Amino acid sequence: MRTGRSVVAAVAAAVATAVLLLGVGAGPGSAAEKPAVTLSKSEAGKGGELTVRGSGWRPEALLMLLICGEASPAAGVPGGTNSCANADGRAVTTDAEGRFTRVLEVAEPPKPCPCVVHVATVQGRQAAVDAEFRVAGHPVAPLPKPAPDAGRLAVMRSDVRLEGSGSLLTWFGAPESRRVVLKLGNLGTAPVVDPVFQVGTSHGVFSPLWEERRWRGTIGPGKEAEVALDVTLPAGAYGDYLVSVKYGTTVMAAQPWGVDRPWGVVLFWVLAAVVVPAGLFRAGLAVVDRLRPRTGAGAAGGRRRAPARHRTARQKAPVKTTDPGPSARAGAGGAEEPDGGPTAVLPLPWFTPDSAPAPRPAPPPPTFPHKQPPGTYEQAAHGHAQVSAPHESTADSPTPKGNP
């Protein structure tokens, strides 16, 4: 019996020792896992310096240090980074043991105090610590009281959709517009009046670009409402986009949006690539035609019009002639009539050797051989054809000139 009691006591002692050892070993480890921040000063004026030290953070973690207004260690920063002096913030990286030391310049936040030094991680698992701090000379105001059950909106259905369609202008690159529609319900005990949402559009790996959209209406407690918010893309946008809706700090819904390519713009550039070179080519030909040198009558009289192709030559009107009589036919071609007018000479047609007409017979001898038409021998001497038959010369006939 005594042996059993001693065994039980020994086991109990061993368990107590193990628990004590585990508690002692786990104490520092658990304390080291919890981030902590200490400040060298609890109050400083604008332009002063403040040393911030931290421990218990993740090794090699990137942290952001900000001075924020309307905040407290218990409530945190309700207004988000909009209540902080973001332009005067500093970044720091923890060492292998999760510690850091950083000098921070004191700046006045956009909101009144109470103020804190807000330290939060930038990447990876989120962690944040707020250390109470007072900016000397900065206004102080009580923390705003949150509205009862404010921000208790939730998505009641998952059928988020985009309404609307494009037009002819969007086919030529005009901005695409849609309405994102979702079903929301109020899970609180107070009505939500005119809530303000943030609608963001993201393309590829880029982060969303948020824009505020106010929904006009009231959602009573336990009630549902269909909320429609406008969303617009920039001009010429195409591809796969993601539309997100955020209320407060919570993303309520996300909906993909595939935007077609503006083919009208592509068609315009294709036509421009064809029409513009053709127009320049024709303009260049016109300039070359203007500047090329002229020869002959074209250079003296200006631009000579090229003969038209595939046109029949204009026929000259026939010249009306009258028979001038034997005396005029015997004269030289183009000789003047007794009244001084020129005799018209008919152009000879073109004949081939086989199609030429037979020669005309010589005219009969004149009735009075002693009388010859004047100018007969002069015409023969000058190479003209003889128009009268030869005859014997008599004593009364004159001797031909040039014939001894």
C-alpha positions as a printed Julia matrix, in Angstrom:
404×3 Matrix{Float64}:
   0.0    0.0      0.0
   2.78   2.31     0.93
   4.57   1.27    -2.24
   1.53   2.25    -4.38
   1.25   5.63    -2.76
   4.92   6.28    -3.39
   4.52   5.38    -7.06
   1.54   7.72    -7.45
   3.45  10.53    -5.75
   6.43  10.01    -7.99
   4.27  10.12   -11.12
   2.52  13.29    -9.94
   5.85  14.94    -9.22
   7.15  14.04   -12.64
   4.04  15.46   -14.34
   4.26  18.69   -12.35
   7.91  19.07   -13.23
   7.19  18.54   -16.9
   4.37  21.08   -16.87
   6.57  23.6    -15.1
   9.38  23.09   -17.55
   7.04  23.41   -20.51
   5.56  26.6    -19.09
   8.95  28.14   -18.5
  10.16  27.2    -21.98
   7.0   28.34   -23.76
   6.76  31.65   -21.93
   9.56  33.47   -23.72
   8.64  31.86   -27.04
   5.01  32.98   -26.88
   6.05  36.44   -25.73
   8.49  36.68   -28.64
   5.79  35.73   -31.18
   3.63  38.7    -30.23
   4.75  41.97   -31.92
   5.51  44.87   -29.59
   6.49  48.53   -30.06
   8.14  50.96   -27.63
   8.67  54.71   -28.06
  11.53  56.84   -26.79
   9.11  59.73   -26.1
   5.43  59.9    -25.31
   5.08  63.49   -26.6
   6.93  65.64   -29.11
   6.23  68.64   -31.32
   6.18  68.9    -35.06
   9.65  68.57   -36.54
  11.06  66.63   -33.59
  12.49  63.13   -33.69
  11.15  59.97   -32.15
  12.91  56.61   -31.85
  10.7   53.58   -32.4
  11.85  50.11   -31.33
  10.08  46.85   -32.01
  10.43  43.18   -31.18
   8.56  39.95   -31.79
   7.99  40.63   -35.5
   8.64  38.22   -38.32
  12.3   38.0    -39.36
  13.2   40.06   -42.44
   9.74  41.64   -42.54
   9.06  45.03   -44.16
   7.19  47.42   -41.83
   5.62  50.85   -42.26
   5.7   53.47   -39.45
   3.06  56.24   -39.45
   1.7   58.85   -37.04
  -2.11  58.72   -37.16
  -4.88  60.82   -35.63
  -8.34  59.86   -34.32
  -6.88  56.57   -33.1
  -6.09  54.7    -29.9
  -4.35  51.42   -29.01
  -7.71  49.9    -28.12
  -9.74  51.08   -31.15
  -6.89  51.07   -33.63
  -7.19  53.46   -36.59
 -10.88  53.47   -37.62
 -10.34  55.91   -40.47
  -7.55  53.87   -42.04
  -4.48  55.47   -43.48
  -6.54  58.54   -44.46
  -6.07  59.63   -40.82
  -2.26  59.32   -40.97
   0.59  61.55   -42.07
   1.46  59.33   -45.05
   3.99  61.71   -46.61
   6.18  61.61   -43.47
   6.01  57.85   -42.91
   9.08  55.63   -42.75
   9.83  52.04   -43.69
  12.03  49.56   -41.84
  13.05  45.92   -42.2
  13.36  43.64   -39.15
  16.49  41.63   -38.47
  16.82  37.87   -38.19
  15.34  37.97   -34.66
  12.35  40.15   -35.61
  13.65  43.37   -34.04
  14.1   46.89   -35.43
  15.04  50.43   -34.43
  14.0   53.44   -36.5
  14.08  57.21   -36.02
  10.77  58.79   -37.04
  10.25  62.51   -37.65
   7.21  63.88   -35.86
   4.5   65.25   -38.19
   0.95  66.44   -37.66
  -1.67  64.01   -38.96
  -4.72  65.28   -40.92
  -7.04  64.29   -38.02
  -6.97  65.6    -34.44
  -5.47  63.62   -31.57
  -5.64  61.23   -29.69
  -2.79  59.98   -31.85
  -0.79  56.8    -32.13
   2.34  55.53   -33.84
   0.97  52.91   -36.21
   3.34  50.06   -37.14
   2.08  47.46   -39.64
   3.47  44.9    -42.02
   3.48  45.68   -45.75
   3.68  42.16   -47.18
   2.78  38.68   -46.07
   0.73  37.92   -42.96
  -0.9   41.06   -41.62
   0.16  42.33   -38.22
  -0.22  45.82   -36.68
   0.56  47.51   -33.34
  -0.52  51.0    -32.19
   1.5   52.84   -29.55
  -0.06  55.87   -27.86
   1.62  59.17   -28.7
   0.8   62.88   -28.4
   1.77  65.54   -30.94
   2.43  68.75   -29.01
   0.39  71.68   -30.29
  -1.93  69.52   -32.39
  -5.71  69.79   -31.83
  -7.35  67.18   -29.61
 -10.92  65.92   -30.04
 -12.84  62.92   -28.74
 -12.97  59.85   -30.9
 -16.04  59.76   -33.17
 -18.63  57.3    -31.99
 -19.4   54.62   -34.53
 -23.0   54.37   -35.64
 -24.83  51.41   -34.12
 -24.53  48.37   -36.33
 -23.01  50.51   -39.08
 -21.42  48.63   -41.95
 -23.37  45.44   -41.32
 -24.15  44.93   -44.98
 -23.57  41.54   -46.53
 -24.09  39.94   -49.92
 -27.21  37.81   -49.77
 -26.9   36.21   -53.21
 -23.94  35.27   -55.32
 -25.53  36.22   -58.66
 -23.52  39.39   -59.23
 -24.0   40.61   -62.79
 -23.08  43.39   -65.18
 -25.89  45.14   -67.03
 -25.61  47.18   -70.2
 -24.03  46.85   -73.6
 -21.81  48.76   -75.96
 -22.76  50.99   -78.88
 -21.4   52.04   -82.25
 -19.12  54.57   -80.56
 -17.54  51.91   -78.36
 -16.75  50.0    -81.56
 -14.54  53.0    -82.4
 -12.85  53.18   -78.97
 -15.34  55.12   -76.81
 -15.32  54.28   -73.04
 -17.24  51.16   -72.06
 -19.87  51.62   -69.31
 -21.79  49.04   -67.31
 -23.79  48.72   -64.08
 -22.69  46.15   -61.54
 -25.77  44.78   -59.72
 -25.67  42.82   -56.47
 -28.13  41.82   -53.75
 -27.29  43.16   -50.27
 -28.91  42.63   -46.9
 -28.7   44.51   -43.58
 -27.69  42.16   -40.77
 -27.71  44.88   -38.09
 -30.43  46.4    -35.97
 -30.31  49.93   -37.45
 -31.07  51.09   -40.99
 -28.26  51.9    -43.39
 -28.96  55.16   -45.23
 -27.24  56.14   -48.49
 -24.23  53.84   -48.16
 -21.03  54.74   -49.97
 -19.31  51.93   -51.9
 -16.02  51.76   -53.7
 -15.96  50.28   -57.21
 -12.62  49.2    -58.62
 -11.5   47.87   -62.01
  -8.29  45.89   -62.44
  -6.62  44.58   -65.59
  -4.15  41.72   -65.5
  -1.8   41.82   -62.53
  -2.44  45.48   -61.72
  -4.24  46.49   -58.54
  -7.78  47.93   -58.75
  -8.38  51.62   -59.25
 -11.07  52.52   -56.72
 -13.77  55.15   -57.22
 -16.49  56.09   -54.75
 -20.11  55.43   -55.69
 -22.99  56.47   -53.44
 -26.16  54.4    -53.56
 -29.27  56.44   -52.82
 -31.63  54.5    -50.63
 -32.2   52.96   -47.22
 -31.79  49.33   -46.23
 -33.72  48.6    -43.05
 -32.65  46.01   -40.49
 -33.25  42.52   -41.76
 -34.15  43.86   -45.23
 -32.65  43.22   -48.64
 -32.07  45.58   -51.54
 -30.69  45.34   -55.04
 -27.81  47.78   -55.41
 -26.68  48.96   -58.88
 -23.43  50.9    -59.22
 -21.94  52.46   -62.36
 -18.54  51.38   -63.6
 -16.65  52.89   -66.55
 -13.46  51.88   -68.3
 -11.02  54.28   -69.99
 -11.27  54.93   -73.73
  -9.8   52.24   -75.94
  -9.71  49.6    -73.18
 -10.08  45.95   -74.19
  -9.24  42.58   -72.71
 -10.12  40.83   -69.44
 -11.04  43.09   -66.51
 -12.19  42.4    -62.95
 -14.83  44.62   -61.34
 -14.76  44.69   -57.52
 -17.17  46.28   -55.04
 -15.95  47.22   -51.56
 -17.88  48.55   -48.57
 -15.67  49.91   -45.83
 -12.68  47.58   -45.74
 -14.57  44.5    -46.96
 -14.7   43.46   -50.61
 -18.33  42.55   -51.17
 -18.17  41.02   -54.66
 -16.0   40.64   -57.77
 -17.18  40.06   -61.32
 -15.05  39.38   -64.46
 -15.65  41.54   -67.52
 -14.4   40.66   -71.0
 -14.17  43.71   -73.27
 -13.98  43.28   -77.05
 -11.34  44.96   -79.14
 -12.45  48.24   -80.82
 -12.37  46.93   -84.39
 -13.48  50.27   -85.79
 -10.13  51.77   -84.8
  -8.3   48.89   -86.48
 -10.36  49.39   -89.67
  -9.61  53.12   -89.61
  -5.85  52.57   -89.45
  -6.0   49.94   -92.2
  -7.84  52.37   -94.5
  -5.42  55.13   -93.58
  -2.49  52.87   -94.46
  -4.02  52.29   -97.92
  -5.54  55.67   -98.8
  -2.75  57.96   -97.6
   0.05  56.32   -99.65
  -2.22  56.27  -102.72
  -2.97  59.97  -102.31
   0.72  60.81  -101.84
   1.59  58.79  -104.95
  -0.94  60.67  -107.09
   0.24  64.01  -105.68
   3.84  63.09  -106.5
   2.89  62.21  -110.07
   1.15  65.58  -110.45
   4.23  67.42  -109.16
   6.55  65.51  -111.49
   4.25  66.26  -114.43
   4.36  69.96  -113.57
   8.14  70.13  -113.17
   9.32  68.0   -116.12
  11.0   69.98  -119.0
   9.07  70.82  -122.2
  10.31  70.54  -125.78
   9.2   72.14  -129.08
   5.83  73.81  -129.27
   4.95  72.54  -125.82
   7.77  74.55  -124.22
   6.82  77.76  -126.08
   3.1   77.57  -125.87
   2.72  75.93  -122.51
   1.44  72.49  -121.75
   0.56  70.46  -124.82
  -2.33  68.17  -124.52
  -1.51  64.58  -125.29
  -3.63  63.02  -128.05
  -6.47  60.94  -126.78
  -6.22  57.25  -127.21
  -8.73  55.12  -129.1
 -10.26  58.12  -130.86
 -10.99  58.39  -134.55
  -9.25  61.23  -136.35
 -11.44  64.11  -137.27
 -12.19  64.27  -141.02
 -11.75  67.56  -142.71
 -14.79  68.98  -144.4
 -14.68  68.55  -148.18
 -13.67  71.67  -150.06
 -16.18  72.75  -152.67
 -14.53  73.67  -155.9
 -15.91  74.82  -159.22
 -14.54  74.03  -162.6
 -12.46  77.07  -163.52
 -12.4   76.18  -167.2
  -9.72  74.97  -169.58
  -7.62  78.09  -169.25
  -7.38  77.77  -165.45
  -6.64  74.02  -165.62
  -3.83  74.71  -168.01
  -2.23  77.14  -165.61
   0.14  76.2   -162.79
  -1.27  74.84  -159.56
  -2.37  77.61  -157.29
  -2.18  80.27  -160.02
  -4.32  83.3   -159.6
  -7.5   83.76  -161.56
  -7.96  86.83  -163.71
  -9.97  88.39  -160.89
  -7.1   87.86  -158.41
  -8.54  84.92  -156.37
  -6.44  81.77  -155.76
  -7.36  78.53  -157.5
  -8.14  75.64  -155.1
  -5.96  72.57  -155.58
  -7.6   69.26  -154.78
  -5.42  66.8   -152.84
  -4.54  63.64  -154.7
  -5.73  60.39  -153.17
  -3.3   57.67  -152.22
  -3.18  54.84  -154.68
  -1.31  51.6   -154.75
   0.39  50.53  -157.98
  -2.36  48.0   -158.77
  -5.23  50.23  -157.86
  -4.11  53.4   -159.66
  -6.5   54.63  -162.36
  -5.59  54.43  -166.05
  -3.94  57.52  -167.5
  -6.2   59.94  -169.23
  -5.81  60.2   -173.03
  -4.22  63.28  -174.44
  -6.67  65.98  -175.48
  -7.29  66.45  -179.26
  -5.21  69.0   -181.13
  -6.57  72.48  -181.21
  -8.65  73.58  -184.19
  -6.39  76.51  -184.95
  -2.82  75.24  -184.97
  -1.41  78.7   -185.41
  -2.97  79.76  -182.18
  -1.67  78.13  -179.0
  -2.71  78.77  -175.46
  -0.43  81.29  -173.89
   2.09  79.95  -171.48
   2.32  76.43  -172.99
   6.04  76.48  -173.6
   6.69  78.35  -170.39
   4.99  75.54  -168.51
   6.99  72.88  -170.36
  10.2   74.78  -169.72
   9.42  74.92  -166.04
   8.63  71.23  -165.85
   4.84  71.38  -166.18
   2.98  68.78  -168.16
   2.07  69.69  -171.71
  -1.65  70.23  -172.04
  -1.86  70.5   -175.84
  -0.79  68.12  -178.62
   2.42  68.92  -180.53
   2.03  70.49  -183.99
   4.16  71.6   -186.84
   5.47  75.06  -186.65
   4.58  77.43  -189.51
   5.86  80.72  -190.58
   3.09  82.45  -188.79
   3.72  80.64  -185.46
   6.15  82.21  -183.07
   9.36  80.47  -182.2
   9.15  78.84  -178.73
  11.31  80.49  -176.18
  14.36  78.47  -175.23
  14.17  76.25  -178.4
  16.52  77.42  -181.13
